[in-house]
Every structure is written in C-alpha cells, then in structure tokens.
C-alpha cells in the first residue's frame, strides 16, 4: 500500500513540475504541499488532489479465507442454505471447495437429509453430490439390496445370496450397485478426509468413500473377496455365452485370463448352473477337462450332478460321473441322483430321456471302474461303483 501511495505522489509532483516547466504563467508551486497547487488565476483555476486512504485491491487479488462450513445461529452452513433454495451453482461451488455435507443444524438436519426429503429424493440435486464423490443407494428396506449390510459380518450375507441364487442374474442389481461403489471408491482417492456411510430414510449415503475407508469399515479381506465376484461377474457371463455358442478356443483364452472362473467355487457354480440347460457333449467335456469341480454343491439341487439329473442333461451326467461326481450324494430330501432320475421315469413324456440318462451314467461308471482298476486294484470305492451300476441296470430292465 505504501508503495502505491508513493507512486501516486510521484506522478502528481511530476505532472505539476511538467506544467511549471512548460508554462511560464505558473506563479508558485508549494512543493511541500502535495494536496494543493496554486496557479495563475488568469489562466488556471486552483485544483485540489486528494489521496483516498480506503483504496482496495481488485477482486482478482482478494485473498480472504472463506470458511465453507461456517454455521450460523441456527447451525446452518452455506451448503444447508444452498440445498434449501435449490441453488445448484452454489452447491457445485461449495462442494468444489470440499464443503461437508454431513453437518447437522439445530434441527438435526444435514444438507443431505434436506436434499433427500425433497420431491423425488432431490434427484435434480443428487447429480452435483455424485459428481463430488457421493453415492446414494436405495435399499427398499430389503437387506438384499442394502450394500453396507451385505459387507458386514465377514460378508456372510453377500456369500449367502450368491450361494442361494441358482442364476447370478437373480442378484444382478446388487452386483451392479457394488460395482458402482467400487468404481466410485477408486476415483475418490483425491479426497484426503475420511469417508463415511450415513443412512437416511431408506437410502445408504456413501460420502467420499475410498477403498481404504471400505477396508477400515469392513476389513480388507472381506472387501477384496466381494470385489473378486463383482469384478469377475461380467467375464463369467461372457464365458457362459462362449460355451453356449461353442466358441471353445475363446472360452479357453478367457479361462487363462481369469483363472478364478474355474477355481472360485462361487463363480464355477454359477457357470455350471447356467450350462445345465446346454446338453452339448463338447461343452461338458470342455468344462471337466479344464478342472471344473464335478462334486460342486448346489443350493437347490444338492449337487451339480443332482442338477444334471433334474434337467435330464445326458452329456452333463456322463462327464460329471466319469470325472468323479458322487452318485451316492444325497439332496435335502435324502435322494441321490439315480433315485431322482427314477422318479422322473413316472412322467410319461420323460421316460425315454431318463433311460438315455441312466445309460450315460452306466457307461461313465464302466469307464471309471476300468480306470480305477488299473490304478488302484480292488478298493471300497470300486465296490460301491459296482453296486451302483448294478442298481442302474435293474432300473433300466424294469
């Protein structure tokens, strides 16, 4: 400021001096008084130059600090007021300055609760919050869709809905929500403040959640376990499509790229469950040759072999039994796959297909017995297989 004032004095004096040098009519200049210049009254009028002490810098030089979370007498922050007045531009500006959206006022209202209590959950304002690291998930009072609940307790609830879903499409919405959460968490690394989860009405609000926050809240191993299924859900769907369309070379490449499709029981169960409707010989030969577990348990059928018996999938039965599926395993009603097929014989239009299925199992047992005889000789397992084969032949004869 002092430098600016000195510059003003300098130019005033310099200007007056120039007039004095150029105009001989100037009678007197009082150089000690910078506020008054006396001139020749015949030619000039006296003028007074004032220096204003309240000089202010231009707006673009303002460096005043703005506390975007400053609360007024009612506890409202600027973000409270912007949300109440539907001022999208102001909301964007405040969020850009990292204004907090979880501060409560005297009525225990936060900017988020004010927004979500508006018509249609404040959808016209949600976009601004989502743009700045927030995510809103409505769970319809159903634990199945409540993501924070599914991640709790070592992800048991998440694994349960995977386990009890014959088709993973049954939980496609949940998988999609989790994918959105992980995508947002990855992009939120720019925020230094800790993320939080707030439940408002029937909505889970994820506020600037990062992967590190999810690890802290639910455990790193749990989050990584769930993320594995979420990340591989689309590749698993793609793999199933490749098998259905008999593109086994590409299916093999997909397995090499995503080996967990075969080794993770949740994913391999989904794939085999989806392909139970595919009776193509090459399909099931491909799966079993690539180490898909023939003894895989199934939440509804009992085992994947029970599933093949229920769908009368002749080739699936053959390759599952040949590669080691247990024909003695029981489902929840205490029946083994052979007994389940025997029940299907009572349905007239299923009789021929059931007989083909039994013949396929008998053929697989025969080859399996020969293979075991060469490697093990006589054993209890061989004796059990002989008995089962005898039972199947009796059923076919009847």
Protein Blocks (a to p, Z undefined) as FASTA:
>chain_A
ZZmmmmmmmmmmmmmmmmmmmmmkbmbdcfklmkbccddfklpccddddddfkbccdfkl
pccdcdfkbccfkopafklmmmmnopaklmmmmmmnopafkbccfkopafklmmmmmghh
lmmmmmmmmmnopacddehhpaklmmklmmgghilmmmmmmmmmmblklmmmmmmmmmmm
mmmmmmmmmpmbdcddddehjaccdehiafklmmmmnopklmmmmmmmmmmmmmmmmmmm
mmmnopaklmmmmmmmmmmlmmmmklmmmmmmmmmmpccfklmmmmmmnopafkbccfkl
opamlmmmmnopaklmmmmmmnopafkbccfkopafklmmmmmmmpmklmmmmmmmmmmm
mmmmmmmmmmmmmmnopafklmmmmmmmmmmmmmmmZZ
